[in-house]
Amino acid sequence: MVFALLQSPDSFTGDYSLPGSAQADQMGAEVTRQFVLVVEYDGTRYAGFQLQKNLPTIQGELENALEKLTGNFSRVYGSSRTDSGVHALGQVISFKTSACLKTRDYIGGMNFHLPDDISVIEAYRVREGFDVRRRAISRSYRYCIINRGSRSPIREAYTVLVRGELDVEAMDAACGYLEGTHDFASFASPAESLRSTTRRVIRAGVIRQQEDDLVIINIEANAFLPHQVRNTVGPLIKIGRRQMTPEDLKDIMNARTVGLAQPTAPAKGLTLYRVNYTRELKEESLE
């Protein structure tokens, strides 16, 4: 997908107050339409994407903003359930509504009602029944490490500080063992009850951006176990510190023992970078 430039509330072409009317067919029944939004957010102060009782969540904020904009409650569905403290550049959500708003109004209109740490950056009207989770063919996550002797105040919220030189080549070599279809039980959290722990990692790798002291871990898979990426990053950091070998990571994976991969890396370094579909979302658009 091609991410649009962030739009300001001024780009909303309608009234910021409730529209007050719904679309109806000739028989008087309400006509619903389905929309897909691409959402960016800073997950620092949220207990994850999914609704949780008495806790702030991304889903909760999106549903509240949508109700304020349209005057009606709509359930919001996400393509990936990011954990507490995890960020997103390309979360994809969908909802159905009978509100008479133009597609572009869901960008400025939603952003008017959303807090500053959540923003809608793309909007599309799609065929009813488009499932943003099941239709996704893969998700791409990015984990960012600031690798130097002192912290980075500007990037504090989105990176994890690791002092001491990291062997990025060894970390990247270890990622090769992750690629393919495997049982990733060792990278699952003990508290989770899962029917299957088999996932397909399409690509994984580690790069260093010398000019920024950044070490970036990229992992793309058809789907992820809860905490799988963070439980992978922890051992990768140990490999970078030469406390483990790349082959040790392979042994951990082959052990298929829940909770074996440790430690769990902090959430703040992780970002849902992109959700991939067989076609670009703009190609699914009805408008």
C-alpha positions in Angstrom: 0.0 0.0 0.0 1.1 3.6 -0.6 0.7 5.6 2.5 -1.0 9.0 2.0 0.3 12.2 3.6 -1.1 12.8 7.0 -4.2 15.0 6.6 -5.2 17.7 9.0 -8.8 18.2 10.4 -9.1 21.0 7.9 -9.3 18.5 5.1 -12.7 17.2 6.4 -15.2 18.5 3.9 -18.3 18.1 6.1 -19.5 19.5 9.4 -17.6 18.4 12.5 -20.9 18.0 14.3 -23.1 14.9 13.9 -24.5 14.4 10.4 -27.9 13.5 11.8 -29.2 11.5 8.9 -28.6 8.0 7.5 -28.8 6.7 4.0 -32.0 4.8 3.2 -33.2 2.8 0.2 -36.6 3.3 -1.5 -38.3 1.0 1.0 -37.1 3.1 3.9 -34.6 0.6 5.3 -31.2 1.8 6.2 -28.4 1.1 3.7 -25.1 0.3 5.3 -21.7 0.7 3.6 -18.4 -0.7 4.6 -15.2 1.3 4.9 -11.5 0.5 5.4 -9.1 2.9 7.1 -5.4 2.8 7.4 -4.4 4.0 10.9 -1.2 5.2 12.5 -0.7 5.4 16.2 1.7 5.8 19.1 0.7 2.9 21.4 2.6 4.2 24.5 -0.5 5.0 26.6 -2.8 2.3 25.4 -3.4 -1.3 26.6 -3.1 -2.6 23.1 -5.5 -2.4 20.1 -8.3 -4.7 21.4 -11.0 -3.5 23.7 -10.3 -4.0 27.4 -12.6 -3.2 30.3 -11.6 0.1 32.1 -8.4 0.4 30.1 -7.7 2.8 27.2 -7.3 1.0 23.8 -6.9 1.9 20.2 -10.1 0.2 19.2 -12.0 2.0 21.9 -10.7 5.4 20.8 -11.6 4.6 17.1 -15.1 3.5 18.0 -15.7 6.6 20.2 -14.5 8.9 17.4 -16.6 7.1 14.8 -19.7 7.5 17.0 -19.1 11.2 17.5 -18.6 11.6 13.7 -21.6 9.6 12.5 -24.0 9.7 15.4 -24.2 6.0 15.5 -22.1 3.2 17.1 -20.1 1.0 14.8 -18.0 -1.9 15.8 -14.4 -1.5 14.5 -12.4 -4.5 13.4 -8.6 -4.6 13.2 -6.2 -6.5 11.0 -3.8 -7.1 13.8 -4.1 -7.0 17.6 -1.1 -5.1 18.7 0.0 -5.5 22.3 0.1 -2.9 25.0 2.6 -0.2 24.2 3.2 -1.3 20.6 2.9 1.3 17.8 1.6 1.2 14.2 2.3 2.9 10.9 -0.1 0.8 8.9 -2.8 -0.8 11.0 -5.9 -1.5 8.8 -9.4 -1.4 10.3 -12.9 -1.7 9.0 -16.4 -0.8 10.0 -20.0 -0.6 8.6 -22.1 2.5 8.8 -25.3 4.0 7.4 -24.0 7.6 7.7 -24.1 9.8 4.7 -20.5 10.8 4.6 -18.1 10.9 1.7 -15.1 8.5 1.9 -12.6 11.3 2.2 -14.5 12.8 5.2 -13.5 9.8 7.3 -9.9 11.1 7.3 -10.4 14.7 8.5 -13.6 13.9 10.4 -12.1 11.0 12.4 -8.9 12.9 13.0 -10.9 15.8 14.4 -12.3 13.5 17.1 -9.3 11.3 17.7 -6.6 12.1 20.3 -3.3 13.4 18.9 -1.5 10.0 19.2 -3.9 8.3 16.7 -4.4 9.3 13.1 -6.4 8.0 10.1 -4.2 8.4 7.0 -6.1 6.5 4.3 -9.8 5.7 3.7 -11.6 3.5 1.2 -15.1 2.3 0.6 -15.0 -1.5 -0.1 -17.4 -4.3 -0.8 -19.4 -5.4 2.2 -17.9 -8.5 3.7 -14.2 -7.5 3.2 -12.5 -9.0 6.2 -9.3 -7.0 7.0 -7.9 -9.7 9.2 -8.7 -12.9 7.1 -8.0 -11.2 3.8 -4.5 -10.1 4.8 -1.8 -12.3 3.4 1.0 -11.1 5.7 1.9 -8.5 8.4 5.3 -6.7 8.6 6.7 -5.7 12.0 9.7 -3.6 12.7 11.7 -3.4 15.9 14.1 -0.5 16.4 17.1 -0.5 18.7 19.3 2.5 19.5 22.8 1.0 19.8 25.1 3.4 21.5 26.3 4.4 24.9 23.7 7.1 25.7 19.9 7.2 25.4 18.1 9.2 22.7 15.5 11.5 24.2 13.9 12.3 20.8 13.5 8.6 19.9 12.9 7.3 23.5 9.3 6.3 22.8 10.0 4.2 19.7 13.4 2.6 20.3 15.1 0.4 22.9 18.6 1.4 24.1 21.2 -1.4 23.9 24.7 -0.3 25.0 27.7 -2.1 23.7 28.4 -3.2 20.1 25.9 -5.5 18.6 27.0 -8.2 16.0 24.4 -7.4 13.4 25.8 -10.0 11.0 25.2 -12.7 13.5 21.7 -11.4 14.3 20.9 -11.4 10.6 22.3 -14.9 10.1 20.1 -16.2 13.0 17.0 -14.7 11.2 17.6 -17.1 8.4 16.6 -20.0 10.7 13.2 -18.3 11.3 12.2 -18.1 7.6 9.8 -20.7 6.4 6.9 -22.6 8.0 7.7 -23.7 11.5 6.2 -24.5 14.9 7.0 -21.4 16.9 5.7 -22.7 20.2 9.0 -21.6 21.9 8.2 -18.0 21.0 4.7 -18.1 22.4 3.8 -16.7 25.8 2.8 -19.3 28.5 -0.4 -17.4 29.3 -1.8 -17.7 25.8 -4.1 -20.6 24.9 -3.5 -21.4 21.2 -5.0 -24.0 18.9 -1.9 -23.9 16.6 1.6 -22.4 17.0 2.6 -23.0 13.4 3.3 -19.8 11.4 5.0 -19.0 8.1 7.8 -16.3 8.3 8.2 -14.9 4.8 11.3 -12.9 5.5 13.3 -11.8 8.5 16.5 -9.7 8.7 18.6 -7.2 10.7 20.2 -4.1 9.3 22.2 -1.3 10.8 21.8 2.4 9.9 25.2 3.7 10.8 24.3 7.4 10.6 21.5 7.0 13.2 23.1 4.3 15.4 19.9 2.3 14.7 19.7 -1.5 14.5 16.4 -2.5 12.8 14.8 -5.9 12.9 12.2 -6.6 10.2 10.0 -9.7 10.3 7.1 -10.5 7.9 4.8 -13.4 8.4 1.4 -14.6 7.4 0.4 -14.2 11.1 2.1 -13.9 14.5 1.6 -15.6 17.9 0.9 -13.1 20.7 4.3 -11.6 21.7 6.1 -13.7 19.1 8.1 -10.8 17.7 9.2 -9.5 21.1 10.1 -13.0 22.2 12.2 -13.3 19.0 13.9 -9.9 19.5 15.1 -10.8 23.0 17.2 -13.8 21.9 18.4 -11.9 18.8 19.8 -9.2 21.1 21.7 -11.9 23.1 23.1 -13.2 19.9 24.2 -9.6 19.0 26.0 -9.5 22.4 27.6 -12.8 21.6 25.8 -14.4 24.6 24.2 -16.9 22.2 25.0 -18.2 18.7 22.6 -18.2 15.7 22.4 -22.0 16.0 21.1 -21.6 19.6 18.1 -19.7 18.2 17.5 -22.7 15.8 17.7 -25.1 18.8 15.2 -22.9 20.7 12.7 -23.0 17.8 13.2 -26.8 17.3 12.5 -27.4 21.0 8.9 -26.3 20.5 8.6 -25.5 24.2 6.2 -22.7 25.1 8.0 -19.8 26.8 11.5 -21.0 26.1 12.5 -17.9 24.0 13.6 -15.3 26.5 13.8 -12.5 27.4 10.8 -10.6 26.0 11.9 -7.3 24.5 10.2 -4.1 25.6 7.0 -3.2 23.7 8.0 0.4 22.8 10.6 -0.7 20.2 7.9 -2.5 18.1 5.8 -1.1 15.3 3.3 -2.8 13.0 4.8 -1.4 9.8 2.4 -2.7 7.1 -0.4 -5.1 6.5 -0.3 -6.8 3.1 -3.1 -7.9 0.8 -3.2 -9.6 -2.6 -4.2 -6.3 -4.0 -3.5 -2.7 -2.8 -6.4 -1.3 -0.8 -6.9 1.4 -3.3 -7.6 -1.3 -5.9 -10.4 -2.7 -3.6 -12.0 0.7 -3.5 -15.5 1.1 -5.0 -14.9 4.8 -5.7 
